[in-house]
């Protein structure tokens, strides 16, 4: 039996009912239905400001859109001056729709299409992060077709372990990402010889949910040494993109460093290398939006077997896949408090044995219709949702000064086959 999950920052019980950002969660569930994603604008703004204030005028915060692509959240960040890290043409167009500036967008990803590269160059984005030599040649060719010069960086794979889950580790030489460090100098020299490309920086991203500064420092040393070598070779840079990956406190024992500590470490290393003139770019995703979100679900049945007591809920792994895909341990809380407690496996309706949000958790005694909350759900929740088992996607709500606003309607069942071409 596990103990109850800890109460993350922003959550509190008032009168025996769970609140998030001082808003009663049961009231939101009753009003908007479940499953439901709820985000708090102030929490998101504070997370962004922690990075922006630490960087000051020396850097740019490029939010990793893959973490959460909801237009209302992107718009909020754009208004605060954020840049954006995109990994597809769809993410780029979503940023533009939300009011983001292409000039503050960096385009990552290992398999960019001709059309994606063309659109990015037409929009005059800040940089395309090159991840292979074939991609470099394609970018050069597309830029030549358009009669323009492509601003590029190389994503370098430093072969550094992020000490995180294998599925979100991206900086080892066995991973598909980036140019191997030992081949980096040749790649930069090749770029300098090609038409219609201009090297503007170096990029590196070693993984996600990193809770220790040591992997960041090891990767930074590798990238900064390369920047010094390029300087001696007469290949000037304007920025270093150190990527993202800073973790959050999903569990009481997690102790991720603050953004200010990461920024200071990077600034100190650049100062020591006489490279303080270079702009620092960071690509946080999880650490910006995770704490701003909570996922609400309703208990449909309490089922008891000789071995287990299940709380079967209306949310499934199609709505929140992190637990099933990454073995993520996310705080799960009852929305009503009670001294009477029982142990449950909290599981969803999907026809997969992996559709379980928490095993052997001690919760207040549950009955049909009770609500549960999965905290820290603002990152990689809705953005990874699917229609598996032909389930419609859920609604999203934004809290602004304690006032709830629907920002995404609950999908109708008929929308599931809107794009199909079907006839008798």
CORNOR-V808496 format. One record per pair of residues at least 6 apart in sequence whose C-alpha atoms are under 7 Angstrom apart, sorted by the first residue. I is the first residue (numbers start at 0). J is the second residue. Records with the same first field share a line. If there is no record, write none. Layout:
I->J + J
This chain:
0->342 + 359 + 360 + 361
1->359 + 360 + 361
2->360 + 361
3->360 + 361 + 362
4->330 + 331 + 332
5->251 + 330
9->19 + 20
10->17 + 18 + 19 + 20
11->17 + 18 + 19
12->18
15->335 + 336
16->334 + 335 + 336
17->23 + 24 + 334 + 335
18->24
20->39
21->401
22->401
24->334
25->334 + 370
28->295
33->295 + 296 + 297
34->295 + 296 + 313 + 314 + 393
35->294 + 295 + 296 + 393 + 394 + 395
36->292 + 293 + 294 + 295 + 394 + 395 + 396
37->292 + 293 + 294 + 395 + 396 + 397
38->291 + 292 + 293 + 377 + 396 + 397 + 398
39->291 + 292 + 397 + 398 + 399
40->397 + 398 + 399
42->291
43->287 + 288 + 291
46->287
47->287
49->258 + 259
50->60 + 258 + 259
51->60
53->259 + 262
54->262
57->278 + 279
58->278 + 279 + 280
59->82 + 279 + 280 + 281
60->81 + 82 + 280 + 281 + 282
61->81 + 82 + 83 + 84 + 280 + 281 + 282 + 283
62->81 + 82 + 83 + 84 + 282 + 283 + 284
63->83 + 84 + 85 + 282 + 283 + 284
64->83 + 84 + 85 + 90 + 284
65->382
66->284 + 285 + 378 + 379 + 382
67->378 + 379 + 381 + 382
68->382
70->97
71->406
73->94 + 97
74->97 + 98 + 99
77->98 + 99
82->103 + 104
83->103 + 104 + 105
84->104 + 105 + 106 + 107 + 282
85->91 + 105 + 106 + 107
86->106 + 107 + 108
88->115
101->122 + 123 + 124 + 125
102->123 + 124 + 125
103->124 + 125
104->124 + 125 + 126
105->124 + 125 + 126 + 127 + 128
106->126 + 127 + 128
107->127 + 128
109->130 + 176
116->138
117->141
120->149
125->150
126->150 + 151 + 152
127->150 + 151 + 152
128->151 + 152 + 153 + 154 + 202
129->135 + 151 + 152 + 153 + 154
130->153 + 154 + 176 + 177 + 178
131->177 + 178
139->193 + 194 + 195 + 196
142->148 + 149 + 195
143->195
147->195
148->195 + 196 + 197
149->195 + 196 + 197
150->196 + 197 + 198 + 199
151->196 + 197 + 198 + 199 + 200
152->198 + 199 + 200 + 201 + 202
153->201 + 202
154->177 + 178 + 201 + 202 + 203
155->177 + 178 + 179 + 180 + 183 + 202 + 203
156->170 + 171 + 172 + 176 + 177 + 178 + 179 + 180 + 203
157->170 + 171 + 179 + 180 + 218 + 221
158->170 + 171 + 172
159->170 + 171 + 205 + 214 + 218
160->170 + 171 + 214
161->168 + 205 + 206 + 209 + 214
162->209
163->207 + 208 + 209
167->206 + 207
168->205 + 206 + 207
169->176 + 204 + 205 + 206
170->204 + 205 + 206
172->179
190->196
198->236
199->236 + 237 + 238
200->236 + 237 + 238 + 239
201->238 + 239 + 240
202->239 + 240 + 241 + 242
203->240 + 241 + 242
204->241 + 242 + 243
206->244
207->244 + 245 + 246
208->244 + 245 + 246 + 247
209->244 + 245 + 246
210->245 + 246 + 254 + 255 + 256
211->255 + 256
212->256 + 261
229->235
237->277 + 278
238->277 + 278 + 279
239->277 + 278 + 279 + 280
240->279 + 280 + 281
241->280 + 281
242->281 + 282
243->281 + 282 + 283 + 284
244->283
245->283 + 286
246->255 + 285 + 286
247->255 + 286
248->254 + 255
249->328 + 329 + 330 + 375
250->330
269->275
285->378
288->377 + 378
289->375 + 376 + 377 + 378
290->375 + 376 + 377
291->375 + 377
292->374 + 375 + 376 + 377
293->372 + 373 + 374 + 375 + 376 + 377
294->372 + 373 + 374 + 376
295->370 + 371 + 372 + 373
296->312 + 313 + 314 + 370 + 371 + 372
297->312 + 313 + 368 + 369 + 370 + 371
298->310 + 311 + 312 + 313 + 367 + 368 + 369 + 370
299->311 + 312 + 313 + 367 + 368
300->310 + 311 + 367
301->309 + 310 + 311 + 366 + 367
302->308 + 309 + 310
303->309
308->342 + 343 + 344
309->343 + 344 + 345 + 346
310->343 + 344 + 345 + 346
311->345 + 346 + 347
312->346 + 347 + 348
313->347 + 348
314->347
315->347 + 348 + 349 + 354
316->323 + 347 + 349 + 354
317->384 + 385 + 386 + 387
318->380 + 381 + 384 + 385 + 392
319->380 + 381 + 384
320->383
321->327
322->328 + 356
323->353 + 354
329->373 + 374 + 375
330->373 + 374
331->372 + 373 + 374
332->371 + 372 + 373
333->362 + 363 + 370 + 371 + 372
334->370 + 371 + 372
336->363
337->363
338->363
339->363 + 364
340->361 + 362 + 363 + 364
341->361 + 362 + 363 + 364
342->359 + 360 + 361 + 362
343->358 + 359 + 360 + 361
344->357 + 358 + 359 + 360
345->355 + 356 + 357 + 358
346->354 + 355 + 356
347->354 + 355
349->388
386->392
391->410 + 411 + 412 + 415
392->409 + 410
393->409 + 410
394->407 + 408 + 409
395->405 + 406 + 407 + 408
396->403 + 404 + 405 + 406 + 407
397->403 + 404 + 405 + 406
398->404
